[in-house]
Amino acid sequence: MLNPVTIQYMSREEIERLLFSLSASRENEEAAAFEALARRLLQLLEQATD
């Protein structure tokens, strides 16, 4: 079951897999914005670890 507490304890790899398995509907602007934000945060984390 996926909930905020579960997500808090997920590894980076698990979060990446989850993020890339989900896709927001174009009609749901809030979900699409959250998806873009999460992807950008992952990019920034990747740059910070390089």
N, C-alpha and C positions, 0 to 999 in steps of 0.2 A: 504494500500500500504506500502510495506516495503522498507525503504531507510535509509541511514546513519543518517538522522535527526530523523526519527521515532525511530530507535534503541537507539539513545542517551537518549530518555525519557522513555524507557521501564524499568519495574521493574526487579529485579533479577529473580523472578518467571517466568515472561513472557519470559525472555531471555533463561532460562533453558528449558521451554516448547518448544520454537522455536528450540533450539539447538537439543533437543532429537527427534524432529519431522523431522529433516533434516538429510540426509546422503549423503556424497560425494561419487562419483564413484571412484573405485580403479584406473581407468585409468587417472583420473584428479588428479595428484600428488599435485598440489597447493591447490586445494579444500580439499583434504584429510589431508594435513598438517595443513591447517587453522582449520579444524574440530578438529583435535587432540589438537591443541593449545588452542582452545576455551574450550574444555573439561578439559584440564589441569588447565587452569585459574579458572574454576569453582571449581575444586578440591581444589586448593590453597585458594580460598576465603572461602570455607567451613571449611578448617583446621584453617584459621585465626579467624573464628568466634566461634570456639569451645573452 
